Amino acid sequence: MKKLLNTLYVTSENSYLSLDGENVVVLDDGCEIGRLPLHNLEGIVSFGYRGTSPALMGACAERNISLCYLSPQGKFLARVSGRIKGNVILREQQYLYFLDEKKSLDIAKNCIIGKIYNARWVLERATRDHGLQVNVEKLKDASINLKESLDYVRNSQSKEQLRGFEGEAAQIYFGVFDELILQQKSDFSFHGRSKRPPLDYTNALLSFVYTLLTNTITSALETVGLDPYVGCLHTERPGRVSLSLDLIEELRPVLADRFVLSLINKKMIAKKGFKQKENGAVLIDDETRKTVLVEWQNKKKETLTHPFLKEKIEWGMVPYVQAMLLARYLRGGLDAYPPFLWK
């Protein structure tokens, strides 16, 4: 269990939540593993199937503490809240901010700043850790260009302009992505991003992991009461989680891309785990998909110090922290939305 920004996260799938006086008690196989006073909480998020006592549900509803339930894999299941829970007010604020061209542009800028900043440090980390295996000069040139892109993004006057700068930065980054593939080079060589459909093994992995991360971010937005379908930068379409696609930008390089590179470079997956259709589309077979899912769950359990909170958390909690920070900004508790900046 972990308390972040007045929200309690219970990550053990065997945990049962109960009420003892004015405290929420977390039980695992009948043994108490933690407790917190209810008056310190605004929300409780449980990643398990064991459930919650009716007494605790009633106490949370009475005190306007939201209860969110997710599967152990992070899929959003349900939210229980009291009669006057402020999610409606938060969503109303979200809609007002996102309809305001300047305010929504500011949020979109920060998301893209996070993306380019993190992409740059993925390259810098590669030159530091694998200087004898990569083309250092090529990666350093790309890093310098990405640094210049950050200034263009900060000075963007419109979303159309911002999308243009983001696209140019993505071309720079993916233009040297093949340098980061250190093992199984002949099988997983990368010659540019292809999406629908992916046309090589690396692109197939990237697309699959981006989908996993998008689902996690959508669940995170649901837990704090934000509408994942109303975004700042990505246009709204029926069924499109536009806000999730906004927030994924800053996490793509550092979480998804590095994870895919790790799968390839550590030889956790191989060419035989893919098949190519007649139209050129590359698909991942069931066995390899299972391997990716297992390793993804393991990745989410690794820890880091969050650059804004300065607290140690698991990687799997990062999307939830960013969703909370965005909600706090929309409520007026922060001067700006702080993107996730990794180094």
C-alpha positions in Angstrom: 0.0 0.0 0.0 1.1 3.6 -0.8 -0.4 7.0 0.1 0.2 9.6 -2.6 -1.5 13.1 -2.6 -4.2 12.1 -0.2 -5.0 8.9 -2.2 -4.4 5.4 -0.8 -3.3 2.8 -3.4 -3.6 -0.8 -2.3 -1.6 -2.8 -4.9 -1.8 -6.3 -3.3 -4.5 -8.4 -5.2 -5.2 -10.4 -2.0 -6.0 -7.3 0.2 -9.3 -6.8 1.8 -10.3 -3.3 3.1 -12.3 -2.8 6.3 -13.3 -0.1 8.8 -12.0 0.2 12.4 -13.4 3.3 14.0 -12.2 6.2 11.9 -9.5 4.2 10.2 -9.3 2.2 6.9 -7.6 -1.2 7.7 -5.8 -3.2 5.0 -5.9 -7.0 5.6 -4.0 -9.6 3.7 -5.1 -13.2 4.5 -6.7 -11.9 7.7 -3.5 -10.2 8.9 -3.3 -6.4 9.2 -0.7 -4.9 6.9 -1.6 -1.2 7.3 -4.1 1.4 8.5 -4.7 5.1 7.8 -7.2 7.6 9.3 -10.0 8.3 6.9 -9.8 12.1 7.5 -6.4 12.0 5.7 -7.9 10.6 2.5 -9.7 11.9 -0.6 -9.7 8.6 -2.4 -8.9 4.9 -2.2 -7.8 2.8 -5.2 -7.7 -1.0 -4.9 -6.0 -3.3 -7.4 -7.6 -6.5 -6.2 -10.7 -8.7 -6.2 -11.1 -9.4 -2.4 -13.3 -6.3 -1.9 -14.3 -3.9 0.8 -16.5 -4.1 3.8 -20.0 -2.5 3.6 -19.1 -0.4 6.7 -16.1 1.1 4.9 -18.0 1.7 1.8 -20.7 3.6 3.8 -18.1 5.6 5.7 -16.3 6.6 2.5 -19.6 7.6 0.8 -20.6 9.7 3.9 -17.2 11.5 3.9 -17.0 11.9 0.1 -14.0 9.6 -0.2 -14.0 7.9 -3.6 -13.5 4.2 -3.8 -12.0 2.9 -7.1 -11.6 -0.7 -8.1 -9.2 -2.0 -10.7 -8.0 -5.4 -11.7 -4.5 -6.5 -10.6 -3.4 -5.7 -14.2 -4.7 -2.1 -13.9 -8.0 -2.4 -15.8 -10.6 0.0 -14.5 -13.6 -1.8 -13.0 -15.8 0.6 -11.1 -15.9 3.6 -8.8 -18.1 4.1 -5.7 -18.6 7.7 -4.5 -21.0 9.7 -2.3 -23.9 11.8 -3.3 -22.0 15.1 -3.6 -18.6 13.8 -4.7 -16.8 16.6 -6.7 -16.1 14.6 -9.8 -18.8 16.5 -11.6 -17.2 19.8 -10.6 -13.7 18.5 -11.7 -15.0 17.4 -15.1 -16.8 20.7 -15.6 -13.5 22.4 -14.9 -11.8 20.0 -17.3 -14.2 20.9 -20.1 -13.9 24.6 -19.4 -10.1 24.4 -19.4 -9.9 22.3 -22.6 -12.3 24.6 -24.4 -10.0 27.5 -23.6 -7.4 27.6 -26.4 -4.7 29.1 -24.3 -5.2 27.0 -21.2 -5.4 23.8 -23.2 -2.4 24.8 -25.3 -0.4 25.2 -22.1 -1.2 21.7 -20.9 -0.5 20.2 -24.3 2.9 22.0 -24.4 3.9 20.5 -21.1 2.9 17.0 -22.3 5.1 17.4 -25.4 7.9 19.0 -23.4 7.9 15.9 -21.3 8.0 13.7 -24.4 10.9 15.4 -26.0 12.8 15.8 -22.8 12.5 12.1 -22.0 13.3 11.1 -25.6 16.5 13.1 -25.3 17.6 11.5 -22.1 16.9 8.0 -23.5 19.5 8.9 -26.2 21.9 10.4 -23.6 21.6 7.4 -21.4 22.5 5.1 -24.3 25.6 7.1 -25.1 26.7 6.9 -21.4 25.9 3.2 -20.8 26.7 1.8 -24.3 29.3 4.2 -25.7 31.3 1.4 -27.4 28.2 -0.2 -29.1 26.4 2.8 -30.4 27.2 5.7 -32.8 27.8 8.3 -30.1 28.2 11.2 -32.5 24.9 10.4 -34.3 23.0 10.1 -31.0 24.6 13.3 -29.6 23.6 15.2 -32.8 20.0 14.0 -32.3 20.1 14.9 -28.7 21.2 18.5 -29.5 18.4 18.8 -32.1 15.8 17.6 -29.6 17.1 20.1 -27.1 16.5 22.8 -29.7 13.0 21.4 -30.3 12.1 22.1 -26.7 12.5 25.8 -27.3 10.3 25.7 -30.3 7.6 23.8 -28.3 7.7 26.3 -25.5 7.2 29.2 -27.9 4.4 27.5 -29.9 1.5 29.9 -30.6 -1.1 27.3 -31.6 -1.8 23.6 -31.4 -1.3 23.2 -35.1 2.2 24.6 -34.7 2.8 22.4 -31.6 1.8 19.3 -33.6 4.3 20.3 -36.3 7.2 20.7 -33.8 6.2 17.4 -32.1 6.2 15.6 -35.4 9.7 16.9 -36.3 11.0 15.9 -32.9 9.6 12.4 -33.3 11.3 12.1 -36.7 14.6 13.0 -35.1 14.2 10.5 -32.3 13.0 7.6 -34.4 15.6 8.4 -36.9 18.3 7.1 -34.5 16.1 4.5 -32.7 17.8 1.7 -34.5 21.1 2.7 -32.8 19.5 1.6 -29.5 18.9 -2.0 -30.7 22.1 -3.7 -29.5 21.2 -7.4 -29.9 19.3 -9.4 -32.6 20.0 -6.5 -34.9 19.3 -8.3 -38.2 15.8 -9.4 -36.9 14.7 -6.3 -35.1 16.3 -3.5 -37.2 14.2 -0.3 -37.2 13.8 1.9 -40.2 11.0 4.2 -39.1 7.7 4.1 -37.2 4.8 2.2 -38.9 1.6 2.0 -37.0 -1.5 0.7 -38.8 -0.4 -1.9 -39.5 3.1 -2.3 -38.0 5.4 -3.6 -40.7 8.3 -5.0 -38.7 8.9 -6.8 -35.4 10.0 -3.7 -33.4 7.0 -1.7 -34.5 4.7 -4.5 -33.6 6.1 -4.5 -30.1 5.9 -0.7 -29.8 2.3 -0.7 -30.9 1.4 -3.4 -28.4 3.1 -1.8 -25.5 1.7 1.6 -26.4 -1.8 0.0 -26.2 -1.0 -1.4 -22.7 0.2 2.0 -21.5 -2.8 3.8 -22.9 -5.1 1.4 -21.1 -3.2 2.1 -17.8 -3.5 5.9 -18.3 -7.2 5.6 -19.1 -7.7 3.7 -15.8 -5.6 6.4 -14.0 -7.8 9.2 -15.4 -11.0 7.3 -14.4 -9.8 6.9 -10.8 -9.3 10.6 -10.3 -12.6 11.5 -12.0 -11.3 13.0 -15.3 -12.9 12.2 -18.6 -10.3 10.3 -20.7 -12.2 11.1 -23.9 -11.7 14.9 -23.8 -8.2 15.9 -24.5 -6.1 19.0 -25.2 -3.9 18.1 -28.2 -5.4 15.0 -29.7 -8.7 15.7 -31.5 -11.9 14.2 -30.1 -13.5 11.3 -32.0 -16.1 8.8 -30.9 -14.4 6.1 -28.8 -11.1 7.8 -28.8 -9.4 8.3 -25.4 -7.9 11.7 -26.4 -6.7 12.7 -22.9 -5.1 9.4 -22.4 -3.3 9.9 -25.7 -2.1 13.3 -24.5 -0.7 12.0 -21.3 1.0 9.0 -22.9 3.3 11.3 -24.9 5.6 12.1 -21.9 5.8 8.4 -20.9 6.3 6.8 -24.3 10.1 7.1 -24.5 11.0 6.4 -20.9 8.5 3.7 -20.1 7.3 2.0 -23.2 10.3 2.5 -25.6 12.9 1.5 -23.0 10.8 -1.5 -22.1 10.7 -2.7 -25.7 14.4 -2.2 -26.1 15.0 -4.2 -23.0 12.9 -7.1 -24.3 15.0 -7.1 -27.5 18.4 -6.5 -26.1 18.0 -9.0 -23.3 16.7 -11.6 -25.8 13.4 -12.1 -23.9 11.7 -12.3 -27.2 12.8 -13.6 -30.6 11.9 -13.5 -34.3 10.0 -16.8 -34.1 7.4 -15.1 -31.9 6.0 -13.1 -34.8 4.2 -13.8 -38.1 3.7 -11.6 -41.2 0.5 -11.5 -43.1 0.2 -11.1 -46.9 -0.4 -7.4 -46.6 2.9 -6.9 -44.7 1.4 -6.5 -41.3 3.4 -8.1 -38.5 1.5 -9.8 -35.7 2.7 -11.1 -32.3 1.9 -14.7 -31.5 0.1 -15.7 -28.3 3.2 -17.1 -26.5 5.3 -13.9 -27.1 2.3 -11.8 -26.1 2.2 -13.6 -22.8 5.9 -13.0 -22.3 5.5 -9.3 -23.0 2.6 -9.1 -20.5 4.5 -10.9 -17.8 7.5 -8.7 -18.2 5.3 -5.6 -18.4 3.9 -6.5 -15.0 7.4 -7.0 -13.6 8.5 -3.6 -15.1 5.6 -1.9 -13.3 6.9 -3.2 -10.0 10.3 -1.6 -10.4 10.8 1.6 -8.3 12.1 5.1 -9.0 12.0 8.5 -7.3 9.2 10.6 -8.9 10.9 13.8 -10.1 8.1 16.1 -8.9 6.9 14.4 -5.7 10.5 13.4 -4.7 9.0 10.1 -3.4 9.9 6.6 -4.2 7.1 4.8 -6.1 6.7 1.9 -8.5 6.8 2.6 -12.3 3.2 1.3 -12.5 2.1 4.1 -10.3 3.5 6.9 -12.5 0.4 7.2 -14.7 -1.8 7.5 -11.6 0.5 10.2 -10.1 0.4 12.2 -13.4 -3.4 11.9 -13.5 -3.6 13.2 -9.9 -1.3 16.1 -10.7 -3.4 17.1 -13.7 -6.6 16.9 -11.6 -4.9 19.0 -8.9 -3.9 21.6 -11.5 -7.4 21.8 -12.8 -8.7 22.3 -9.3 -6.4 25.2 -8.8 -3.9 23.5 -6.5 -0.9 23.9 -8.9 0.2 26.7 -11.1 0.8 24.4 -14.0 0.6 20.8 -14.9 4.0 19.2 -14.1 5.0 16.7 -16.8 7.0 13.6 -15.9 10.7 14.5 -16.6 13.0 11.5 -16.3 16.8 11.6 -16.2 
